[in-house]
């Protein structure tokens, strides 16, 4: 069984930064098995990763690969999914998918190192390249609220993928991933306090990836990979997704 979320990707978008989008990322039978065995209760037993500082209520729960590997309590289909998407094989496949922009933004040597340097799971194995796969569960928020305003990810990150697993009963709209463009000739969009949120007035929504079942998007984390998540309307069900990450242990993709 092919577990790869990038198995059906044929095109890389280059503007405003390198990213991919694919509907029906996984075969329906596999996706439904994963969806129906998503371990909600296990996530809700974890300490909340984000807290609403106004209400004190939890916003987000995560369960990461290192814990999944150590505790061995998630369903077998998910064990296989996590193992593959943190493997060197999957990391190299993502590097090859972004080969052209990696060489254009960096160099052929940079690209070759991604294909040859050791790859390990974050917090479990040492190495210059590390991976993670995470269950993510967001509580339903108010219609004007979002957990992800326009921002940049950690500069150690090489790629970040997001598999949407919208609940069958979820009738809400929104919760979409938004690709933003910025004026790269004007560095004022960088937060002067060094944060990763992008200042208003320097970014514009360019493309929207809808929050729906079996939708996958992934981007190469270059210096202008600005993205956000739209608020959800009429949200009752929690927001379900899987984060799939590859990053450097010590190096950075860009400096801020």
C-alpha positions in Angstrom: 0.0 0.0 0.0 1.4 3.4 -1.0 1.1 5.6 2.1 2.7 8.7 0.6 0.8 12.0 0.6 2.7 13.2 -2.4 2.0 10.1 -4.6 -0.5 12.0 -6.8 1.4 15.3 -7.1 2.5 16.2 -10.6 3.0 20.0 -10.5 5.0 22.4 -8.4 3.8 26.0 -8.1 6.7 28.5 -8.1 5.0 31.8 -7.3 5.0 33.4 -4.9 7.1 30.6 -3.4 7.4 26.9 -4.1 4.4 24.8 -3.0 2.2 22.0 -4.1 -1.6 21.3 -3.7 -3.3 18.0 -4.4 -6.9 16.9 -3.9 -7.5 13.2 -3.0 -3.9 12.9 -1.9 -4.5 9.3 -0.7 -6.5 6.5 -2.1 -10.1 6.7 -0.7 -9.9 3.4 1.1 -6.7 4.3 2.9 -7.9 7.8 3.7 -11.1 6.6 5.2 -9.3 4.0 7.3 -7.0 6.8 8.6 -9.9 9.2 9.1 -12.0 6.7 11.0 -9.2 5.8 13.3 -7.9 9.3 14.1 -7.1 9.1 17.9 -9.2 12.0 19.2 -9.2 10.8 22.8 -5.4 10.3 22.9 -4.8 13.9 21.7 -7.3 15.3 24.3 -5.4 13.5 27.0 -2.3 15.5 26.1 -1.5 18.9 27.6 -2.9 21.6 25.3 -0.1 23.2 23.2 -1.9 26.5 22.8 -4.2 28.3 25.3 -6.5 31.2 24.8 -5.1 33.7 27.2 -8.4 35.6 27.4 -10.6 32.6 28.2 -8.0 30.2 29.5 -9.5 27.5 27.3 -7.3 25.1 25.2 -6.9 25.9 21.5 -4.7 23.2 20.1 -3.5 19.6 20.9 -0.7 17.8 19.2 0.7 14.2 19.3 4.2 13.9 17.7 6.2 11.1 16.1 8.7 10.8 19.0 5.9 10.1 21.5 4.1 7.9 19.0 7.2 5.8 18.6 7.9 5.5 22.3 4.4 4.8 23.5 3.2 2.5 20.7 -0.5 3.1 21.3 -1.8 4.6 18.0 -3.6 2.3 15.5 -1.3 0.2 13.3 -2.3 2.0 10.2 -1.2 5.3 11.8 2.1 3.7 13.0 2.8 2.8 9.4 1.8 6.3 8.2 4.0 8.0 10.8 6.9 5.7 10.2 6.9 6.3 6.4 6.4 10.1 6.6 9.4 10.5 9.0 11.6 8.2 6.9 14.7 9.1 4.9 12.8 7.7 1.9 10.0 10.3 2.2 12.4 13.1 3.1 14.4 12.4 -0.1 11.1 12.2 -2.2 10.2 15.7 -1.0 13.7 17.0 -1.8 13.4 15.5 -5.3 9.9 17.0 -5.7 11.4 20.5 -5.0 14.7 19.8 -6.8 14.4 22.7 -9.3 13.5 25.5 -6.8 16.0 24.2 -4.2 18.8 24.5 -6.7 17.6 27.9 -7.9 17.2 29.3 -4.4 20.3 27.6 -3.0 22.7 25.5 -5.0 23.2 22.0 -6.5 25.5 21.2 -3.5 22.8 22.1 -1.1 20.4 19.8 -2.9 22.8 16.9 -3.0 23.3 17.2 0.7 19.6 16.8 1.3 19.8 13.5 -0.7 22.8 12.2 1.2 23.0 13.5 4.7 21.6 11.2 7.5 17.9 11.7 8.4 16.4 11.0 11.9 13.2 11.5 13.7 13.1 14.6 15.8 14.1 13.9 19.4 14.8 10.2 18.7 17.8 10.0 16.4 20.7 12.4 16.0 21.6 13.8 12.6 21.8 16.9 10.5 18.3 16.4 9.1 15.3 15.6 11.2 11.6 14.8 10.5 8.3 14.8 12.4 4.7 13.8 11.8 2.0 15.1 14.1 -1.7 14.6 14.8 -3.2 18.1 15.2 -6.5 18.9 16.7 -7.9 22.5 17.0 -10.9 23.5 19.1 -13.7 25.4 17.3 -13.0 29.1 17.8 -15.1 32.2 17.2 -15.9 33.2 13.6 -13.4 36.1 13.7 -10.6 34.0 15.3 -7.8 32.0 13.7 -4.8 30.3 15.3 -2.6 31.2 12.4 -2.4 34.8 11.2 0.0 35.5 8.3 3.4 34.3 9.4 6.7 32.5 8.6 7.6 29.1 10.0 10.8 28.3 11.9 13.8 29.1 9.7 15.2 25.6 10.4 12.3 24.0 8.6 12.9 22.8 5.1 9.4 21.7 4.1 6.0 21.6 5.8 3.1 19.5 4.7 -0.5 19.6 5.8 -3.1 16.9 5.3 -6.6 18.0 6.0 -8.9 15.5 7.6 -12.2 17.4 8.0 -14.7 15.5 10.2 -17.6 13.9 8.3 -20.0 15.8 10.4 -18.3 19.2 10.0 -20.6 21.6 8.2 -18.4 24.7 8.8 -16.7 26.8 6.2 -13.2 28.3 6.4 -10.2 26.9 8.1 -8.4 27.1 4.8 -4.7 27.4 4.2 -3.7 30.7 2.5 -0.6 31.3 0.4 0.4 35.0 0.7 2.6 37.1 -1.6 4.7 39.9 -0.4 6.8 42.7 -1.9 10.2 41.0 -1.7 11.9 44.3 -2.6 10.5 45.8 0.6 12.0 44.2 3.8 9.6 46.2 6.0 7.3 43.2 6.1 9.7 41.5 8.5 8.6 41.9 12.2 11.2 44.3 13.7 10.8 42.5 17.1 12.1 39.3 15.4 8.8 37.4 15.6 7.5 35.3 12.8 4.1 37.0 12.2 4.1 39.3 9.2 3.2 43.0 9.5 -0.1 44.0 8.1 -0.1 46.0 4.8 2.9 44.1 3.3 1.1 40.8 2.3 -1.8 39.8 0.1 -3.6 36.5 -0.2 -2.6 34.8 -3.4 -4.1 31.3 -3.3 -6.4 29.4 -1.0 -6.3 25.7 -0.2 -9.7 24.7 1.1 -10.1 22.8 4.4 -11.7 19.6 3.2 -11.1 15.8 3.4 -8.0 14.3 1.9 -6.6 17.7 0.7 -2.8 18.1 1.0 -0.6 21.0 0.6 3.2 21.4 1.2 5.6 24.3 0.8 9.4 24.8 0.6 10.3 27.1 3.5 12.2 29.8 1.7 12.5 33.4 3.0 9.1 34.6 1.8 6.9 31.5 2.5 4.1 33.5 4.2 1.0 31.6 5.0 -2.1 31.7 7.2 -5.3 29.9 8.1 -8.7 31.5 7.6 -11.3 31.7 10.5 -14.0 29.1 10.4 -17.7 29.9 10.3 -20.4 27.9 12.0 -17.7 25.7 13.5 -18.9 23.1 16.0 -16.6 20.1 15.2 -12.9 20.4 16.0 -10.4 20.9 13.1 -8.4 17.8 12.2 -5.1 17.7 10.4 -1.7 16.1 10.1 1.5 18.1 10.0 4.5 16.5 8.2 7.8 18.3 8.6 11.4 18.0 7.5 14.0 20.4 8.9 17.7 21.0 9.8 18.8 20.2 13.3 21.2 23.2 13.4 21.3 25.0 10.0 18.7 27.5 8.8 17.0 28.0 5.4 17.1 31.7 5.8 18.2 34.4 8.2 15.9 37.0 9.8 
